[in-house]
């Protein structure tokens, strides 16, 4: 291989390491922090560019695919034959063995040194890596933009010809993948324990039935509909809830739900304090009953 081809190969591999490492780095960055820095200082072009890539990660993923294909084509066209000849002459193996061995060595080298290694290193130093690599990666995205636009456009045309719904750009993420990312983010310190617990509880809520989260009848804190607004306010201010079932005679006959903020708005109006809750129009919200 001549020096020109070797230099092109080295440049392609370096850019390949950058684009994979940058992808791992922004995965561990907190978007709200980047957005805050970009909004506070308009001259912080690095934060602006990182935020733009975060907002359009589908295009970034397509660029990774495209660049990976270009690197593989270049290696297959110019580097693989030379490696096969080198193996045949030095190891005294036949052509088929040399071909298989050269494929194995190239796959190992590209995966280990051009994908896994930069991703691990950049994930460990996410902020520093993201801000250091954003400019060369952004330049590469600009250069690849015409090809990525043509590629996605061609795919959309094929989808139309096949009468399929255009789902390009829609990320289908499973519950298991989200929980895995949450767990990984918690281990890396990106998510606090309370934030991770909140996200986990959201998924667990969908598996619960109403009876699993019901309050025992004897523990329900309700308000009698015949209480005046003054009396109800005094009672609610001594409690810790923000919503109260309003009942007639007993808790089995609920006629509405009283939000404390609605009660406070009504309380500010003159002559409302002496009226009973059941007579104040629009104060109670309609209750929802679960069979």
C-alpha positions in Angstrom: 0.0 0.0 0.0 1.4 3.4 -0.9 1.8 6.3 1.5 -1.2 8.2 0.2 -3.7 5.3 0.8 -2.2 4.6 4.2 -2.7 8.2 5.3 -6.3 8.2 4.1 -6.9 4.9 6.0 -5.4 6.4 9.2 -7.5 9.5 8.9 -10.7 7.4 8.3 -9.9 5.4 11.4 -9.2 8.4 13.5 -12.5 10.0 12.5 -14.2 6.7 13.1 -12.8 6.6 16.7 -13.9 10.3 17.2 -17.5 9.7 16.0 -18.0 6.6 18.2 -16.4 8.2 21.2 -18.4 11.3 20.8 -21.6 9.3 20.6 -20.8 7.6 23.9 -19.8 10.9 25.5 -23.1 12.7 24.7 -25.0 9.6 26.0 -23.7 10.4 29.5 -24.1 14.1 29.3 -27.1 15.8 31.1 -29.0 17.5 28.4 -30.5 20.2 30.8 -26.9 21.2 31.8 -25.8 21.6 28.1 -29.0 23.5 27.3 -28.5 25.8 30.3 -24.9 26.6 29.2 -26.0 27.2 25.6 -28.7 29.6 26.7 -26.6 31.4 29.3 -23.7 32.1 26.9 -24.5 32.4 23.2 -20.8 32.5 22.4 -20.4 29.0 23.8 -20.6 27.4 20.4 -19.5 24.0 21.7 -22.6 23.7 23.9 -24.8 24.9 21.0 -23.4 22.3 18.6 -23.7 19.5 21.2 -27.3 20.5 22.0 -28.1 20.5 18.2 -26.7 17.0 17.8 -28.6 15.8 20.9 -31.9 17.2 19.4 -31.3 15.4 16.1 -29.7 12.1 17.2 -31.3 10.2 14.3 -29.2 12.1 11.8 -26.1 11.4 13.9 -26.9 7.7 13.9 -27.3 7.7 10.2 -24.0 9.5 9.8 -22.3 6.8 12.0 -23.7 4.0 9.8 -22.7 5.8 6.6 -19.2 6.6 7.8 -18.7 3.0 9.0 -19.7 1.7 5.5 -17.2 4.1 3.8 -14.4 3.0 6.1 -15.2 -0.7 5.5 -15.3 -0.2 1.7 -12.0 1.6 1.7 -10.4 -1.1 3.8 -11.9 -3.9 1.6 -10.8 -2.2 -1.6 -7.2 -1.1 -0.8 -6.0 -2.7 2.5 -7.4 -6.2 2.7 -5.6 -7.5 -0.5 -2.2 -6.2 0.8 -2.9 -7.9 4.2 -3.7 -11.2 2.5 -0.5 -11.1 0.5 1.5 -10.3 3.6 0.0 -13.3 5.4 0.6 -15.6 2.5 4.2 -14.6 2.1 5.1 -14.6 5.8 3.0 -17.4 7.3 3.0 -19.8 4.3 -0.8 -20.3 4.3 -3.0 -20.7 1.3 -5.3 -18.0 -0.1 -8.5 -19.1 1.6 -6.9 -19.3 5.0 -5.2 -15.9 4.4 -8.5 -14.3 3.4 -10.3 -15.6 6.5 -7.4 -14.7 8.8 -7.2 -11.2 7.4 -11.0 -10.7 7.8 -10.7 -11.8 11.4 -7.8 -9.5 12.2 -9.4 -6.5 10.6 -12.8 -7.1 12.3 -10.9 -7.5 15.7 -8.8 -4.3 15.1 -11.7 -2.2 14.0 -14.1 -3.3 16.7 -11.5 -3.2 19.6 -9.6 -0.1 18.7 -12.0 2.0 16.6 -15.3 1.3 18.4 -15.0 -0.2 21.9 -11.9 1.5 23.1 -12.9 5.1 22.2 -16.4 4.5 23.6 -15.1 3.3 26.9 -12.6 6.1 27.2 -15.1 8.8 26.3 -17.8 7.4 28.5 -15.4 7.7 31.5 -14.7 11.3 30.7 -18.0 12.3 29.0 -17.9 16.1 29.4 -14.3 16.6 28.5 -14.5 14.2 25.5 -17.8 15.7 24.2 -16.5 19.3 24.2 -13.1 18.2 22.8 -14.6 16.2 19.9 -17.6 18.3 19.0 -15.9 20.5 16.4 -14.3 17.7 14.3 -17.4 15.6 14.6 -19.6 18.5 13.6 -17.3 19.0 10.5 -17.7 15.4 9.6 -21.5 15.6 9.9 -21.5 18.6 7.6 -19.5 16.8 5.0 -21.7 13.7 5.2 -25.0 15.7 5.2 -25.6 15.4 1.5 -25.1 11.6 1.6 -27.3 11.1 4.7 -30.1 13.3 3.2 -29.9 11.3 0.0 -29.9 8.0 1.9 -32.9 8.8 4.1 -34.8 10.2 1.1 -34.2 7.0 -0.9 -35.4 4.9 2.0 -38.6 7.0 2.3 -39.2 6.6 -1.4 -38.8 2.8 -1.1 -41.2 2.8 1.9 -43.8 4.7 -0.2 -43.4 2.2 -3.0 -43.9 -0.6 -0.6 -46.9 1.2 0.9 -45.3 1.2 4.3 -45.7 3.8 7.0 -42.7 6.2 7.1 -41.2 5.4 10.5 -37.7 6.8 9.8 -36.7 9.0 12.7 -39.0 7.3 15.2 -37.1 5.5 17.9 -38.8 2.3 19.2 -37.3 1.8 22.6 -38.5 -1.0 24.8 -39.2 -0.8 28.5 -36.2 -3.1 29.2 -33.9 -0.9 27.2 -35.0 2.2 29.1 -34.6 0.5 32.5 -31.1 -0.8 31.4 -30.1 2.8 30.5 -31.5 4.1 33.8 -29.5 1.4 35.7 -26.3 2.2 33.8 -26.8 6.0 34.3 -27.3 5.4 38.0 -24.1 3.5 38.2 -22.2 6.1 36.3 -23.6 8.9 38.6 -25.5 10.5 35.7 -28.8 9.9 37.5 -29.4 10.3 41.2 -30.9 7.4 43.2 -34.2 9.4 43.6 -34.4 10.1 39.9 -33.8 6.4 39.0 -36.4 5.3 41.5 -39.0 7.7 40.1 -38.4 6.4 36.5 -38.6 2.8 37.7 -41.8 3.4 39.6 -43.4 4.9 36.5 -43.1 1.5 34.7 -44.2 -0.4 37.8 -47.3 1.7 38.1 -48.6 0.3 34.8 -48.5 -3.2 36.3 -50.6 -2.3 39.3 -54.3 -2.6 39.7 -56.5 0.0 41.5 -56.8 -2.2 44.6 -53.0 -2.3 45.0 -52.8 1.5 45.6 -56.2 2.1 47.2 -56.4 3.8 50.6 -58.1 1.8 53.3 -61.7 3.0 53.9 -60.9 3.7 57.6 -57.9 5.8 56.6 -59.6 8.1 54.1 -59.6 11.8 55.1 -62.8 13.3 53.8 -64.8 16.5 54.2 -68.5 16.7 55.1 -70.4 18.5 52.4 -72.4 20.4 55.0 -69.4 22.1 56.5 -69.0 25.8 55.7 -66.0 26.8 53.7 -64.5 28.4 56.8 -64.8 25.2 58.7 -63.5 23.1 55.8 -60.5 25.4 55.4 -59.6 25.1 59.1 -59.9 21.3 58.9 -57.8 21.0 55.7 -55.0 23.2 56.9 -54.5 20.8 59.7 -54.0 17.9 57.3 -51.3 17.0 54.9 -53.3 16.3 51.8 -54.1 18.6 48.8 -57.3 16.8 47.6 -60.2 15.6 49.7 -63.3 13.6 48.9 -66.5 15.5 49.9 -69.3 13.3 51.2 -72.9 13.5 52.3 -73.8 11.9 55.6 -71.0 9.2 55.3 -67.9 8.4 53.3 -69.9 5.9 51.1 -71.7 8.8 49.5 -69.0 10.9 47.8 -70.4 13.8 45.8 -67.1 15.5 44.7 -63.4 16.1 45.1 -62.2 19.3 46.7 -58.8 20.6 45.8 -57.3 22.9 48.4 -56.2 25.4 45.8 -59.8 25.7 44.6 -61.0 26.2 48.2 -58.4 28.9 48.7 -59.6 30.7 45.5 -63.2 30.6 46.7 -62.1 31.6 50.3 -60.7 34.9 48.9 -64.1 35.9 47.7 -66.4 37.8 50.0 -69.3 36.0 51.7 -68.1 32.6 50.5 -66.8 31.5 53.9 -70.3 31.1 55.4 -71.6 28.9 52.6 -71.6 25.2 52.8 -69.4 23.3 50.4 -72.3 21.6 48.6 -73.9 25.0 47.8 -70.8 26.7 46.3 -71.2 26.3 42.5 -68.1 25.0 40.7 -66.1 24.3 43.8 -66.2 20.5 43.8 -64.7 18.5 41.0 -66.4 15.4 39.6 -65.2 12.2 41.2 -64.0 9.3 39.1 -65.2 5.9 40.3 -63.2 2.8 39.6 -65.4 -0.3 39.4 
